[in-house]
Every structure is written in structure tokens, then in C-alpha cells.
Amino acid sequence: AEGVRLTMLVPEEPGILASLTGEIAAMGGNILALSTFMGEDPTNRMVTVKVSGPSTDKLIAIMEALGMEIVDVREG
């Protein structure tokens, strides 16, 4: 499926995934895939999410506003 795949460094704190997925839903996005991996240290984790719907720019802007650090962006 078409969409944008974001890889982000995300703070390791309760509720962070809920706010991430909630914001994507609020902008009309459909999460096609979501994976979490160990981060650089215990204070963060790496999250990869593939989303269809919102524009890439809008998605990046919202994720950055939530405090996510964008590591990689791939469209298609």
C-alpha cells in the first residue's frame, strides 16, 4: 500500500505510543504498520510507522511537535 514510512527516536515514557497513534488518527491517517525497537539508550526507543492519508510534511510536523526526532522518511 502507498504511504509514508517514518523512523523516529521517541522518548521512553508512558503514553507516548498512545499519543503518537492518536495524533495520526486525528489527522485522518491510517497506520499500515508500526514497529518499536531498542533506542540508543534506556531513555528512548526507535519507532517505525507506515501511514497512509496525511501529507508527508503534515505528518512530520505533527510528530516533531510531539517531541519525536525524525531519523528517516521514505515515501511509497
C-alpha positions in Angstrom: 0.0 0.0 0.0 1.1 3.6 -0.7 2.1 5.7 2.3 5.0 7.2 4.1 7.3 5.4 6.5 8.8 7.4 9.3 11.5 6.1 11.6 11.7 8.2 14.8 13.6 8.3 18.0 10.8 8.5 20.7 11.1 9.3 24.4 10.6 6.2 26.6 7.7 7.4 28.7 4.2 6.1 29.5 1.6 7.0 26.9 3.9 8.1 24.2 2.7 5.5 21.7 -0.9 6.3 22.5 -0.3 10.0 21.8 1.6 9.1 18.6 -1.2 6.9 17.2 -3.9 9.2 18.5 -2.4 12.2 16.6 -2.2 10.1 13.4 -5.8 9.1 13.8 -6.9 12.7 14.5 -5.4 13.8 11.2 -7.2 11.1 9.3 -4.2 8.8 8.9 -4.3 5.1 8.6 -1.5 3.2 10.3 -0.4 0.4 8.0 2.4 -0.9 10.2 4.1 0.0 13.5 7.2 -1.4 15.0 9.3 -0.5 18.0 12.9 -1.3 18.6 15.5 -0.6 21.3 16.7 3.0 21.2 20.1 4.5 21.7 19.9 4.2 25.4 17.1 3.4 28.1 15.6 6.9 27.7 14.3 6.4 24.2 13.2 3.8 21.6 13.1 3.6 17.9 9.7 3.6 16.3 8.9 2.9 12.6 5.4 3.7 11.5 3.9 3.5 8.0 0.9 5.8 7.4 -1.4 6.4 4.5 -3.6 9.5 4.2 -1.9 12.7 5.5 0.8 14.5 3.5 4.4 13.7 4.5 5.0 17.3 5.5 2.0 17.4 7.8 2.9 14.0 9.4 6.5 15.2 10.1 5.3 18.5 11.5 2.9 16.8 13.9 5.4 14.2 15.0 8.1 16.8 15.7 5.5 18.9 17.7 5.1 15.8 19.9 8.8 15.7 20.6 9.7 12.9 18.2 13.1 13.0 16.5 12.7 12.1 12.8 15.5 9.7 11.7 14.4 8.6 8.3 11.5 9.3 5.9 10.6 7.0 2.9 7.6 7.5 0.6 5.9 4.8 -1.4 
